[in-house]
């Protein structure tokens, strides 16, 4: 699975209808070690800019990361 | 290329109007504009409608003739332009191009959005369709969350603070409270602005613009014919439109908007003015951080200095370069498709010295910046007394 560094992040408190049941949740743009950036969800502990993260699953095309 | 002037302007108040549908709003603004420009509908040779998401918000499509025919503008080319929150800024750009190129003389642009008939969660979802549905939006991103991530990075790189964001909200509410057509005419304190309900960290409710209904309209004509219609023409001195990736994660640097810089460069060059000559501006404060970055991208301050610039009062009504004397999207309201032309109407009002208690001391050279999505479209217009 892919690894990378958090480029930026936010915790969402007010979501679109489809995600309303999941708030609050954290999203981040991750700079991948293999190059490029991707927007994904953060599982578990909250992360900050500069933190290392590792992808733990790909759900419906969305990468989910955890702090490495 | 012919010099172009705005010869008429008109808008509805921005707000929540349960009794007015999309077409009624557009017609109200259009009729005010025609009256203001002393133009009979039959004289309009081409019509543009700026609208972001009428099909989603109210279910209606084929919107341009739906509006123009109701205004009595019959048989002419009638075209809808969609570019997210920059829809009517872009419509204005294309209308300007038609007049400048000599294709038509009298061209009308109306911007309209009817948003408040939907729940906030549904509005959030419709707005999110201006992002990349195959990536960022599928991950749960909302527009507030995209700008929250921009704010986080700007804070990280430049030391921008929550207080800087709040200062923009306080300033724009102070101006909007003086605007009879503003949606939320409420003065707020820095403490209130800092303590708003969280939306997407670090942004709270006071960092976000409003969900509004409204419409705005202008008529463009060659400068040489302006005197036939009005004693107060306002000249379009420079204009530029530019684009960038729709997805935020595709941009190399999210603390600056390349489309804003590119559109501004074109507009400044055409007008023959430098950023520091601009006396006042209407900037796209969809979120407080967006206004801060716009002041940097437009060259009013150096990169990273937009927060302190706002906090120190330089952009207030009484400051050296007032920004959003209308109240901005934050207080005046943000009926998405109406915003770009609404900004043009605000510049016209100041340049014609018709802004009442918000009238600025220096009001002969103004700039409007209309941003779509998280920066994928930007239109910058520079207007001045003719």
Contacts between the chains, C-beta under 8 A, distances in Angstrom:
chain1	res1	chain2	res2	distance
A	7	B	153	7.0
A	7	B	254	8.0
A	8	B	149	4.2
A	8	B	150	7.4
A	8	B	152	4.9
A	8	B	153	4.3
A	8	B	156	7.5
A	8	B	254	6.7
A	9	B	149	6.5
A	9	B	152	6.3
A	10	B	145	5.0
A	10	B	148	3.8
A	10	B	149	5.0
A	10	B	152	6.3
A	10	B	200	4.7
A	10	B	201	5.5
A	10	B	202	7.8
A	10	B	203	7.9
A	11	B	198	7.9
A	11	B	200	7.0
A	11	B	201	4.5
A	12	B	140	6.4
A	12	B	141	7.7
A	12	B	142	6.4
A	12	B	144	7.9
A	12	B	145	4.9
A	12	B	148	7.9
A	12	B	199	8.0
A	12	B	200	4.9
A	13	B	197	7.7
A	13	B	198	4.5
A	13	B	199	5.8
A	13	B	200	6.5
A	13	B	201	7.5
A	14	B	120	7.5
A	14	B	124	6.9
A	14	B	142	7.1
A	14	B	144	6.9
A	14	B	198	7.9
A	14	B	199	4.8
A	14	B	200	7.1
A	15	B	121	7.5
A	15	B	124	7.1
A	15	B	140	6.3
A	15	B	142	6.2
A	16	B	121	6.4
A	16	B	124	4.6
A	16	B	125	3.9
A	16	B	128	5.3
A	16	B	137	7.9
A	16	B	140	7.6
A	16	B	142	5.6
A	17	B	119	7.8
A	17	B	121	4.3
A	17	B	122	5.8
A	17	B	124	7.3
A	17	B	125	5.0
A	18	B	125	6.8
A	19	B	140	4.6
A	20	B	121	5.6
A	22	B	140	7.0
A	25	B	140	6.3
A	27	B	136	8.0
A	27	B	139	5.5
A	27	B	140	5.7
A	27	B	141	5.7
A	27	B	145	6.1
A	27	B	149	7.5
A	28	B	149	7.7
A	29	B	149	6.2
A	29	B	248	6.7
A	29	B	249	4.8
A	29	B	254	7.7
A	37	B	249	4.4
A	37	B	250	7.4
A	38	B	135	7.2
A	38	B	249	6.0
A	39	B	135	5.5
A	39	B	136	4.2
A	39	B	139	4.9
A	39	B	141	6.3
A	39	B	247	7.5
A	39	B	248	7.2
A	39	B	249	4.7
A	40	B	139	5.7
A	41	B	139	5.6
A	41	B	140	6.4
A	49	B	152	6.5
A	49	B	153	6.9
A	49	B	156	4.9
A	60	B	138	6.9
A	61	B	134	7.3
A	61	B	138	6.0
A	62	B	138	5.4
A	62	B	139	4.7
A	62	B	140	7.9
A	63	B	139	7.8
